[in-house]
Amino acid sequence: MYSVEVGYMDLRDVERRVFDIMASSVIRIVPVISWYLDGKDVKLPVAVECEPSKLFTFRTRITVPNKSFDSSTWFLKVVLQGNALLKVDGEPYGGIDEAHTYIPIESGDHEIELRISPRTMFGFHRWYMGFENSYLVEVEWNVIRLGLRILALLSYIEQLPREDPVRKDVEMLLYKIMSDIRVVPAVWQITTLISLIYERPLAQYFNRRDLRNPYGDYLYISGVYGVGILKGYMKEPEANYTSIDAVIAISRKIEKSLFDELRKISEKYGKAGVLYIAGHSHIDAAWLWPRSETIEKSIRTFSTIIRLLKEYPRFTYVQSSAQYYEWIEKLEPKLFEEIKKLIEDGKWIIVGGMWVESDVQLVDGESLARQFLYGQRYFLSKFGKIAKIGWIPDSFGFAASLPQIMKKSGIEVFVTHKVMWNDTNEFPLHSFIWRGVDGSEIPVQILVTGYNEPLTPLSIEKHWAIYKNKDIVPFLVYSYGYGDGGGGPTREMLEYVDLINIMPKIPSVRYFNEGEYIEALKKYLEKMPIWNDELYVEIHRGTYTTNLPVKEYMARAEIAIREYEAIATIAEILKVSKYNKEDIDELWKLVLFNQFHDVIPGSSIKEVYDDSINDLSKVIEKSNIAFKNYAKSIISSAKSIDRGVAVFNILPWRRKDIVKVDKVGKLPEDVECQEDIDGYYIYVEAPPTGYTVYRYTEKSCKASEGVKVYEQQDGIVMENEYISLKIDYSSGNISSLKLKKEGIEMLSAPSNRLVAHIDRPGRWDAWDVTDEFLAQGEDMKLIEKPVIAVKGPLVACVDVNRGIGLSTIKQSICLYKDSPVIEVKNKIVWKEKSLLIKAWFETTLNSKKAVYDIPYGVIERSTSRETSWEKARFEVPAVRWAEIYDDKAGLAIIAPSRHGYTAIGNKIALSLIRSPMFPNPWSDLGEFETIYYIYPHIGDYSKANLAKTALEKMFRLKLIEDVESSTKTFSLFNIEPDGIVFGAFKKSENGNGYILRIFNPYKVVKTVTIRFSKQLTKAVETNIIETETYRELNIVDGNTLEIEMKPLEIKTLLISI
């Protein structure tokens, strides 16, 4: 660890002298042990067993003495088992956490309040709150700062090779300036220093990387004797201790010599590049703690940062996530106003532009659009500016549609990190142009060592050493400060900056400035290499599947809220009801919050999902109620004596569907009908973005021929005019699936096999799956013989019940009239751990590529396993669907809430369920329901209109029963061709018009016609966040728009009616 001796000193001697100097800077200590809690006076230490979410408020009044020296500083030190918000004189003053345990405080009388949470930075707790100690301490901070810098310098040079000339020169410098130093601290001073700098909560997963470990001898002395001396149990040894005046004089001499000589050494060896250092705190919106704790973390962290920004005027700080600012605005308005002023001054820089740092692979494209819409518009409304730097360092992969979404949301540069976690291939670029699937380009820089860096010389050197593209772009962004659980930069980190800038061979550092950084990067755009692919992260692949309930509720909520705002928009245009923007916004914010990159992936603790399911249930329920009320207001705008059922279609093309209604009341006339045990299947139709009303009739339920289901000796066959499929009695698998008109057998082996694969990743249990499942697995066993449950002619279903251990999956495999799509409804009762269940399909296709739905995009991935990059993608994400295909046919899986797929050669598999132990032992245990669809077709996804089919399975026709209306049918608008993806129809954010967002899922240019039944007064194309007009659109015949859409393009249209 240390170099060999040089002369009569080595680095151990230097280290000991540094700690001597630092300890001798402690001037005096004043215990603060009397506090007020729950109406009672208490003395420290206090320990209380409690629920982890309980907050404890301690109060006291202190008198901070006048300073002994103009240059000295008083600090309040707090020792907890937990984290806390410190308030001084009624205002947030700073956070107390593992990295921030002492805070400067002015002389005088003060009211002190500590709001303590039992949870530590990473959510760890032992079901009790411990408030162990607090005291005031006066120190000569300039002396401690010098000591911290020398210790950081020691940590840097001791990792250099012994023969390195820089190490030799710096060692000789240190020996020269420290050799004649004799400083002797008292035991009480040693103990106070060790406590002040190092004593902190015991927290799992945490390490103070910005500090060198304490000097071991002094750590022992402080514990065995020092505490006893401070408490009065023992007397201080009588010795000749160095006075504070002498220590100040010695430290000034050392500092001058050190800095003067370091500058000379730096001139001799030079510096290496530039790092833009961005103070930051990565605050997970929820993870190993619930949202309530994140709110506390945000207040604590933001108050800490404001304190540091006042003390260190050159320091700048970046912070994402509009949600956190909204919490501060509502709960701590004075703090918010301080942040606002710091943003105006350029000291506090908003980044990200999103509501939260969401997952960007598993959520709908419209959800990503709303992340930026709500985030950027919040920033604009509160601070007069939007974020220009995309900031998503920790999400578990990045869809190739993100460049387009970011660029159309005001983002100019993207900063990320997680590709550095790849488990197979080292990501080759660190400064590059990312070209998305549509051709959009955005410059990217990678935080190569992390986003919670310690800002030590050693960390700075490592960051630069790893950076691959320094020959092309001679600078890189560097994010420092404690995160995940909040906290941010420390005063120790900020004290290293001046040292770093005079040290040899390592980069210079510049405090981050948004404008300067972006302009600097723009100068190198033409030289930067291009990455023309998704940013697939080769780790955490299990998050595509973990926690079925939250993903299921999210998929439903994403649809329900869009149906709500669409029907509300129609109602307002028809002047029958007002658009309830406040309610819609609040529901959207619940959706967006729960898309955070540790919530929707399933990698959070139980309490997070208790909150999440409650949030999303609220979104679904309120949206469905609102839809019904708006629909009734539209229907009842024209009174009639005729009663019936209204069928609403939110999608902008005419469609038919078979829906199920309860067995109460009358049937609608002129519809085909099939009776079932608990209701009726009815075959209905609705116009584009509108409704049809079917009058009630007394006629009986009947339907023409459609689906047939019948038994054979070895299985059950279902067929309609498009396909036939056979389900084996022996296994419950689908043994045959034929396209009837073309005579193509789609399967080469029994499929829809439910295979249980061992799932025991060595770490990151909720996050990871390994490729072991490619080599092993056990078919779930058939519990009972498959049976015909529904007999047609509109719908036929076969029930297949399989199990393993104590768990079962009951599938209802259904075929509908006039549709080639097979529905697979799953009722899951799950009690197993350490298993991954995948539904496997083995096809006759000669597939080289698979196609996947990504957020407002489509991507192809190889189905071969020849290169290491292909082998690493053994499990990949999709939002709603995936397919394998060849030049004749394709097989698609549509799964609204299941996102993990494997496609190798002619096989494709959907991951259904996995139940990890950590961090949530309850994950995926219980009873669940989910649906996926099997869609065999001719041609590829575009010829099969797969995107349209998937939308129709999510945005189902909605029935409003027992209504009366004189209008039989109404359509507001339709879009041609009908495969153009409907994204959103809502009121514009400024209230002056309506937004229609559409997406071209094809890889060719499409001419799109949008025809309204109402007259248009104006139409423009705007950006996603509705702040910029791209161009005005020509209105044909007063009601029609004709626009050209590039391949895979998103368009946001603002129309006035």
N, C-alpha and C positions, 0 to 999 in steps of 0.2 A: 504493500500500500504506500509506504513512504520510500523516499530515496535513501541511498546509503549516506553516511555522514560525510559532510564536507567541512573540513577543518574540525572545529570543536563543537559544532551545532548540527542538528538535523531538524526535520520539519516537526517532529514531536515537540522539540524545545520551543519552536515558534508558536505552535498551537497553545501550549501551556501559558506562555507569556501573554498571548492575546486574551485568553480567558481571565488571567490575572488583571489585565488592564480593564476589561469590561466589568468584572465584578467590583473593582475598586471605584467604578463610576457611580455606584449606588450610594445615595446620600442619606436617605432615611425612609422609614416605612411606617405607615399608620394603619393598624388593623381596622377593618369595617366588618364587624361580626354581628351587630344588632340590626335586625330587620323586622318588618311587619308583614305578616301573612295571614289572610283570612280573619282579620280582626284581632290577631294575637301577636304579641311580641315574641320573636324567636331569635335564638342565637345559633350561629353556624358552628358545626355543620348540621344540615337538615337533609334527611332522606325520607321519602314518602313513596310507598307502593301505590301504583296508579295505572290507569289505562294510558296507552301511549299518546292518545290525542288530547289528553287533559293539559291545559295550560295553567301555570302557576304564576301569580303576580306578586313579587316581593317589592316592598318599598322601604326606603330609609331616607334620612337626611344626613348629609355629610358636610363637613367644613374642610375644604382643601387649603392648607396653610400657604402663606406667601412663599415664593421661591427663594431658595438660598442663594442662587446665582441667576443673573439675567439669562444665562445660557442653559439653565437646567429645565427639566420638564417633569410635570406631575402626570402619572398614569394611574388609572383605576384598573386593577387586575381582578378578574373574576375566574374562579375555578368551579366548573360544573360537570355533572354527568348529564349532558343534554346540550341544547343550543338555546340562545335567548336573544331577545331584542332589548337593548339598553336604551332607556329614555332618560334624558337629563332635563330637568325643569319642564317636563311635560312634552318634550319633542323627541322624536326618534333621533338617536345619537350614534348608533352603530350596532352591528351584530356581534354576538359572542358565539364563536364556534371553534372548531379544532384549530383553525389557522389565525383566528382573531380573538385573543383572550385579554388583551390590554389596550386601553384607549386613552389618549391624552385628554386631560381635563384641566380647565383653568382654575386658578385660586379663587376662593370664595365659598359661599354657602350654596348648596345645590340639593334639589329634590331628585332622588334617584329611584328609578323603577326598572325592574327586570321582569320581563314576561318570558318565562322559561318553558320550553318544551322538553319532555323526556327523550325525544329522538335526537340522535346525533346527526352529523352531516349526511351520512348515507342511510339514514332511517333506522340505524341499529339502536336497540334499547333493551333494557332488562326489566321492564315493567316496574320501574321506579324512577323518580326524579331525585337527583342528588345535587344540592347546593353546598359545596364543600368549604369554600373560603372566598374572601374578597379583602382587598386592602388597597390603600393608596401608597404609591412609591415614587419618590423623587430621584431622578437619575440625571446624569450628564449625558444626554442622548448623543451628542456629537462623538463622545468616546465609544459608546456602544456601536454607533454606526461605523466607525473606523474598524472596530473589532469584527463586525459582521462582514465587512468588505475583505479584510485580510483572510478570514476563514473561507470565504467564497473563492478567493484567489488560491488558497492552499488546496481546496478541493479540485480546482481546475488543474494546477500544475502537477499534482501528484499522480494524475492519470496519464500524463505524458511519459513517453519513454525516458529512462534515466539519462540517455545520451542526447536527448533533444536539446538543441542549443537554447531554445526559449526557456525550457525548464531550468537549465543551468544558470542562465542569466538572472531569472526571477528568484531562484533559490539564493543565489549570492546576494542579491539585493535585500532579501528578507533577513538573511543572516547579518548583513552589514547593519541594518537599521534596528535589529532586535537584540543584537549580541550583548549590549551593555545595559539592557533594560532590566531593572529590578523593582518590581511592583508587588506588594504583598497585601492582598485583600483579607478582611476578617471573614470568619466562617459565616456570620450572619449575612454579609454581603454576597458571598459565594452562593448561599442558599437562596437569597432573594433573586439574584440574577438567574439562576437555574429555573426557579419557579416562574419568574416574569417571562422569560423567553420560551421555555419548553413545557411548562405544566399546562395540560389541556385535557379535554374529555378523552376517555378511552373509546375509540371508534374503530369498527371494523373497516377494512379497505382504505384506511387513511394513513398517509405518511407525509411529514413536513419536508418536502423536497427542496424548499427554498432555504432550509437551515442545515448547517453541518451538525452532526450529532454532538451532544454535550461532551465536554471533557470528562472522561470516565472517573478519574479520581475525585473530581469535585461533585459528580453526581452521587457518589457514595457518601462523601462527607456531608453533603446537604441533607441526605435522608437520615443518616444515622445520628448526626449531631446537630446539624443546622436547625432543623425543625424544633428540636428541644430547646435550643438557645433562643429562638424567636418566641417560643411559647413561655419562656421563663423557667423551664425545668433545669437548665444548665446555664453556667456563666460562660461568656466569651473568653477564650484563652487570652492571657495578658501577653501581648506581643507588640512590636513596633510596626503598625500597619501604615500603609502609604496614605497620605492625606489626599483629599479630593483636588486641592490646588495643584499638588505635584502631578497627579494623574492627568489633569487637564493640560498642563505644560508638556508633559511627556507625549501625550497623544497628538498634540499639535505639531510637535517636532517630527514624530513618526509620519504623520499624514503628509506633511510637506515633502519630506524626503521620498516617501513612497510614490506620490503622484508625479513628482518631478522626474524621478528615475524611470518610472514606468512609461512616461511619455517618450523618453529617449529610447528605451527598448522597443517601443512600438514604432518609432521612426526607423529603427534599424531593421525590423522584420516586416513592417507594414501591417495593413488591415485586410480583411477578406470580405468584401461585399457589404450589403446593407440589409438589415431586417427592420421592417415596419412593425413595431411592437404595439400590440393592441391589448390593453387591459380588458379583461373579460371575465364573466362568471357564467358558466354553462349551467343554467338552472333547469333541471328536468321538471316539466309541468306536473308530472306525477310519475312515480317509479317505485322506489323502495319506501315511499311515504305517500299519503293521500294528498289531494288538492289543498285541504285546509292547512297542511304543513307547508306546502309550496307558497301559499299566500304569506305565511310567516317568514319563510326563507327570502321571499322577494323584498319584503319590508326591511328585514335585517340586512340583506346584501346591499340594497340601494342606499340605505342610510350609511353603511360603511363606506361605500364608494364616494358619496357626497363629502364625508369627512376627509377622506384621502385627497380628493380633488381640491379641497380648500387648503390642505397642508402642503401638497405637492403641485404647484401651479402648472408645470409642464405636462403632467400626467394626463392621458386621454383614455377614454373608456368606451367600449362598444357593447351594445346590448340589443338583443333581438326580442321578438314576441310581444306584440301589442297587448295581449291578454294581461301580462304582468303590469304594464303601465296603467291599464284600466283599473286593476285592483288598487294600485297606489293612488290613483286619482280619486277613487271612491272612499278609501279607508284612511289615507294620509294626505289630504289635499295640500298641506304646507310643503311636505316632501316633494309632491308632484310639481309644485311651482318652482322649487329649487332645481329639479331635473329639467324643467322647461327652459329655465335660464341657462343652464349648462349646455343644453342642446343648441340654443341660440348662439352661444359663445364658441361652439365647435369643440368643446371639451368632452361632451357626452355624445356619442355617435350612434344613431339608430341604424341597425342592420337587419337583414333577413327579409323584412317587408311582409312577414306572415303573421297570422294570429298567434300561432305557436309554431315551433319547429316540428312540423308534422312528419309522419311517414309519407314518402312520395312514391310508393310502389303499390300499395294495397288499397288506396282510396280512389274514388271516382275522380275523373278529370275535372268535373265541375267543383268538387270539393277543393282541389288544389287551386282552382281559379278563385274560390271564395276565401281560401287562406290568404291569398294576396289582396283580394278586394277588401276584406275587412281589416287586414293588417295595414296596408298602405293608406287606405282612406282614414283610418284612425290616426295614423301618424300625421297625415296631411291636415286633418281637422284640428289636432291638438298642438302641433309643432310647426305647421306651415311648410313641411317638407316631407318627402317620402324617402324610404331607404333606397340606396343605389347599389348596395352590395348584398347579394344573396348570401345567406349565412346558414347553412345546414350541415354542421360538422359531424353529427353523430347518427344520422339516419342510416338504415342498414342496406343501402343501395339506392340508386338514383335513376329513375326512368328516363329513357332517351327523348321523351317529349318535354322534359323540363326546360331546356334552353328556350323553346318557343314560349312556354308559359311564363317564364321569368322575364324574357325580353318584352312581352306584351303586358307586363306588370310593373315596368319601370326599373327593372334590375339591369345593371350594366356589367357587373363582375360577380362571379360566383366563387365563394370560398368554402371548402369542405375538407374532410379528413378521412372518413371511414375506409376509403379504398386502401389505406395504409395497413389495414388489418387483414388483408388477403391471406388465406391459409395455403394457397398453392402457387400463385404467380405474383411476383413483385410488380406492383403497378409501375409502368415505365415512365410516366410523365408527371411533373410537378407544377409546371407552368405550361398551359396549352390552351388551344381553342377547342371548345366542345361543340361539335356539330350534331344537332338533334336529328330525329328521323325525318323532319320536314325540311331540313336544310338550315334552320336557324342556328346562329353561332353566338357563343358567349365565351369570353375569356375566363379561365379558371386558374386559381392557385390552390395548392394543397398545403394544409397545415401538417407538415411532414412528421413531426414528432408528437403532436397532440394539440388539444385545445385548452388544456389545463396546465400549461407549462410554468416552471418556477422562476424564470427570468434570472437564473444564475449564469455566470460565465460558462460553466460546463454545459448547461442546457443550450445556450446560444451557439456554442461551438458544435454541438451534436446536430442541432437543427440545420446549420449551414453545411455540415459535412454530408448529411443525408441528401440534401437538395440536389436533384439531378440536372436541372436545366439552368444552372447558374451561368453557363457560357452563352445562353440565349437571353435570359432575363436576369440581370445582375442583382436582383433583390427579391425578397420573399416576405410574406406576412407571417407574423409570429404572435400567437395568442397565449397570454399568460394570466394566471389567476386561478384560485381554487374554484372548482365547479362541480357539476353533477348535482351535488347538494347545495350549491350556492357558495357564497363567501367572497369570491373574487380576489383581486390582488391584495398583497400584504404590504405593510410599510417596509418590511425587510426587502421585498422584491424591488421596490422603488428606490431603495438606497443603493442597489447594485448598478444602476444605469450609468452613473458617471464613471464608475470603475470599469465597466465593460468598454466604454468608449475610449479608454486610454490603454487598454490591454492589447498586446501584440497578437497578430495573426487571426484573431476572431473577428466576426463582422462588427461594424458599427451599428448602433441601433438608433432609430428615430421614432419618436412618439407618433402613433398613427394619426394621420390626417386624411379624411375621406377624399377630399378634392385632390390633394397632392398624390395620393396613392393611385387613384383612378387615372389621372393624367399621366403619371409615370408609366403605368401599365400600357396605356394606349400607344405609347411610342414604340412598343415592341410587338404589336399585334401581328404585323406582317412576317415576323421572324418565328413566331410561336408555332410549334407543331400542332397538327389537328388530330383530335380523337373522334372518330366517326362511329360511335357505338354507345350503348348504355354504360353507366358507371356501375357495373355489377360488382357487388362486394362479396368476396368469396368467404363468407362466414355468416353466421346468424340466419341460416336458411330455414330453420325451424319456425321462425317468426311468421312465415307465410301461413302457418297452420295453427299454432298454439292459441288457445283460448277461443274455442268455437263460439261461445255465447256472445262475446263482445263483437266479434266479426259479423255474426248473424244480425245482431241488433244494429250495428253500424250500416250494413247494407240496406236494411229496411228503412233506417232513419234517413239515409241519403236520398232514397226514393220518395219517402213520405213528405219531407220538407220541400222538395221540388214540385211535387204535386200540389201541395198547399199553396205555394207562391204562384204557381201557374193558374190555378183556378181563381185565386184572389185577383190576379191580373185581369183575367177574362171578365170577372164580375165588375171590376172598376171600369174597364173599357165599355161595358154594356150599361154602366151607370146604375147598377142595382146594389152595389155595396162598395165600401171603401177598402183599399188595400191596407192591411194591418202590418205596416212595416216594423213597428217596434216589436211586436210579437214574433214575427218571422226572423228578425235580426237576433233576438235572444235565443231562439231555437237553433239557428245556424251556429251561434257561438258555442252552444253545447256540443253540437256535432263536431265543430272544428277543434275544440279543446280535446275531445276524446280521440282525435286522430294524431295526437302527440306520438312521437316515435318510440315511446316505451309503453303506450297504452294500447293502441290498436294492434301492435305486434304481439301482445299477450305476455310481455316480459315484466309486468309489474306485480305488486303484492295484492293480496285478496281485497284489502280495503279500497284500493283503487278501482277494482271491478265492481264492488258493491256500489260505489258512486257512479261508475260509468253506465252500468245497466240501468240504474235509476234515471240517469240523464237521458239516455237514448230511448228508454221506455216513455219518458215524458215527451220527447220529440215526436215519437210515433203516434202516441195517443192524441196529443194536442193537434198535430197535423191532420190526422184522420177526422177528428171532430170538426176542425175548421173546414176541411174539404167538404164534408157533408153539409155544413151550414152555408158555405158559399154556393155549393151546387144547388141547394134548395132555393136560395135567393135568386139564382139565375132562372131556374125552372119556374118558380112561382111569379116571375115578373109579368107573365101573361096568364091570367086566371082561366080556368076551364073546368067544366064539370067532369071531364074524363080523368080518371085516375089510372096510374100505371107505374112502371118502373123506368127510371132514366139511366141510360148507359153512357158514361163519360169516358172520353178518350183524350188523354193529354198529348199523345204523340201526334205529329203533324202529317199523318197519312191515314187513309181509311183502313180499317182493320176489322177482322172478325175473330171471335174467340169463344171458347167454351168456359163458362164460369159456373160456380156452384152457389145456389141460394138455399136458404133454410126452407123447411117444409111447413111454412105457415102462409096463410093468405092465398091469393089467387096467382095464377101463372100469367106471364105476358103473352099476348097473342102474336101470331105469325113468327114464332120461333120454334125450332126443333128442341125437344126436351127428352131427357132420360131420367127416370126416377132412380134414386138410390136410397139406402136405408135411412140416412139422416138429412136428405135434401133432394134437390133436383139439379141436374146439369142442364144448362140452357145454352143454346148457340145463338149469340147475339152479334150485332154489328154496330159500329159507330163511325161517324165521319171524322176527318182530321181536326184535331184541337177543337172538339165540340162534343155534342151529345145527340142521342136519339132517345125518344120516349116511346116505349111500347105500352099500349093500353092493356089493362087486365082483361082476361077472358075466362069464360067458364069451360073452355074446351079441355080435353084430357091431355096428358103428357105423352107425346109420341115423337119419333124421329125416323128419318129414312136411313138406309143402310150406310154404314161408315166403317166402323172398326169391328173386326171379327176376332174372337178369342176361342180357342178350342184345345182340347187335350189330345195328345198323342201318347204312345206307349212310354216314351222316355222323357216327355216334357210337355210344356204348354207353348202354343204358338199364338202370337198376336200379329194382326196385319191390317193395314188399310191400303189405299190405292198407291201409296208411295213406298212403303217398306213392309217387311215382315221380319219378326224376330222370334227366336225360340229360347225358352228358359228351361234348363235341364232340371229334372227331378232329383238327380243324384247330388248336385252341387249347388243349385240355385244360380249358377252362372248363365250368362247369355252365350249360347253355343253357336248361334247363327244370327246374322244381321244382314239382310239383303236389300239393295235398292231394286225394287221390282221392275220398273220400266226398263232399266238398263241391264238387269240381270247380273248385277255385281254383288258378290259376297264380300262384305267388308271385314270379316274376322278370319284370322288364320288359326286361332286357338280360342278356347273358352275365355270369355271376357266379362267385364264387370266383376272380376275376382276381387274379393276383399281379403287382402293379405296383411297379416300382422308381422311387422318387422321389429326386431329388437331395437330399442331406442334409448341408449345409455351414453350420451356424449360425455366426454371426460370433464368438460367444464361448460359453463353457460347453458345450463339445463333447458331453460325455457327458450333459449335463443337458437340452439344449434341442433342440426341433424347431421349425421355422417353418411358417407356413401356406402356404409355397410349393407343398407337395404338392397343394393344392387346384387348382393351375393347370398342373401339369406332372407327367409320369410316363411311363414306358415299360414296356409289358407284358413280363414275362419270357417268353423264347422256349421253345416246345415243343422238347425235345431228341429225343424219339421218340414215335411214335404211342401213345396210351393203350391199355393192355392189361388184359384181365380176369385178375386174379391169384387170386381166390377166387370160386367159382361157386355158393355156396349149398348147401342151402336155408336153413341157419341164418344164414349170413353170406355176403355177396357183397362183393368189393372190386375196385376198378379202380385201377391204378397210373398216375399222371401225373407225368412227369419234366420239369421246366422249369429253365432256367438263364439266367444273365446273366454276362458276363465269364468268370471262372474258377470261378464258384459255381453250385451246383445246389440245388433243393428238389424232393425226390421225395415226392409225396403218395400215400398209400393211402387212397382214399375208399371207406368201407365202410358198408353198410346191413345192419341186423340184423332178424331175425324179430321181429314183434310190437312194433316200435318205430318211431316217426316221426323218430328222431334219427339224423343222419348223422355218422359219425365221420371225421375227417380227421387221419390220422397223417402227420407231417412228418419226413422225414430230411433234414437240412440240412447241406450242405458249403459253408462260407462263407469266402471270401477277399477280399471286396470291402470297400472303405472308402467313406464318403460317400454311402451309399445307405440309404434307408428302404424296407423291403418291407411293403406293406399288402395284405391280402386284401379285395377290394372286392365288395360285394353290392348290386345295384340291383334294387329290388323294385317290385311293383305296389301297394304300400301307400300310402295317403294319410296319411302320418305327420306329426303335429305335435309329438309328444313321443317321446323314447326313455327307456327305463327301465334302470337300472344297479344291479348288486349292489355295495353298499358294506359295510364291516365291521359286521355285525349291523344292517343297514339296507338300505333300497331308496330310490333317489332318481330323480326324473324331471328330465330336462333337455330344453330346447327343441331341435328339429331345424332351426329356421329360423336365418337369419343377418341379421336385420333390425337389432337393436340392437348397440351396441359390446360389451355384455356377452355376447351370444350369439356374436358373431364371435370373441371372445377364446377361446371354448371349442371351438376347432376340433379339439382332441385332449383327451380326458377319460379319467379312470381308472375302472376297475371291478375288483372283486376276482376274481369267477369268471364273470360273465355280463353280457350286455347285450342289449336287444332294441328294435326299432322295431315299431310296431303302429298299427292304425287300429281302427275300430269293428267290423271283421269278423275280422281275422287279425293274426298277428304273426310276425316272424322273429327268432329269438334266436341269439346266438353264445355258446357256453359254452367258456371258455378258462381252465383252471385256473391257468396260469402266464403268460399273456399279458394285459396289463392296459390297453393303450392302444387307445382306440376313437375313431372319427370317425363321427358320425351327422348327415347333412345331408339334409333332405327325405326322399326315399324311399331314400336310400343309407345303408349302414352298412359300416364297414371296420374290420378288426382289424389292428393293427400286429404284424408277426411278428418282424422282426429289424432292427437297425441296429448299425453297428460304428464307434463314434467313435474318434478318435485320442488325445484328452486326457481324463483323465489316465492312461489305460491303453491303450497302443497294441495290446495283445493282445486287447482286449475283443471278444467275439463273433466271433473267428476260430477255425475248427476245424469239428468235426463234432458236430451236436446233434440231439436228437429232442424234439419237442413235439407235443401233440395239441390240437385244438379240435373242437367239435361244432356242427353246424348243426341248429337245431330249429324247423321251421315248425309253426305251430299255429293253432287257432281261438281268438279272443279275445285278452285281454291276458295278462301274465305270471302273474296270479293264477289265471285260469281254466285256463291251461295247466299249472299247478302247476310252474312253472319252477324255483323254488328246490329242490323235491324232486328233480326230474330232474337238476339240477346236482349235488346231494349224491350221488345214485346213481352219477354218473360219477366222482366222487372217492373215495367209500368203496365200493370194489368188493367184491363177495362174495369172501371169502378161503377158499381150499381148503387143507385139511390132509390130505395123502394118506397112505395106508397106516396107518390107525388102526383100533382095535377098541373097540367100545362096545355095551352092551346097550340104551342109550337112543337111540332113532331120532331124536327131535327134542326140543328144549328152547327155551323162550322165557322170559326174565326179566321183560320188560315190553314193552308197546306203547303208542303214543301215537296218539290220534285227535283231530282229523283228521290224515292222514298228511303233510300239507304243512308242519306245524310243524317248524321247522328244529332238528335235533339239534346242540347245541353241544359238550357234554362230559358224560361220565359218569366220575366219579373218586371217590377217597376224599377226605373232607373234610380240611382242613388241620390241624384239631385231632385228627383220628383218630376222632371220635365220630359216625360216620355217613358218608353218601355224598352227593355233589353231582351233581345233574342240572341242566344249564343248557340252556334252550330259548329259541327266538326265534320270534315271530309275524311272518312276512314280509308279511302282508296288511295292507291299509289299512282293515280292518274289525275289529271285536271278534270274537274267537274263543273259544268255550267248549271247553276242552281236557280230554280225559279221559286219564289215565295209569293203566293197569291192570297191576299186578304179579302174578306167579305166587307170590310170597312174601308173608307177612303183614308189614304195616308197623306199627311201634310208635309212630312219631312222624314228623311232616313239618312243616317250617316254610319260609317264604320268607325268604331272607337276601340280603345284598348280594353284589356280585361278589367282594369281598375277604374275605367270610365273617366279618365282625366285628360285624354288626348284624342282629338279627332283625326283619323287617318285620311278620310275622304268622304265627300257627300255622294250619296247613291242616287242614281236616276230612277224615278218612279214612272213606271209604264202604266198607262190607262188609269192612273189615279190610285191603283191598289196593288200593283205588282212590282216586285224587285227581281231583277235578273243579275246575278253576280257570278263571277268566276272564282272557284276555289282551287287553290293549288293542292297538290297531294299532301294529305295528312295535316291540313291547315285548320286552325281554329279561327273563327270569325265571331266578333261581338258587334251586333247591330243595334243601334239606338233609333227607335222609330217613334214618330208622333202620329197619333190617330185622331 
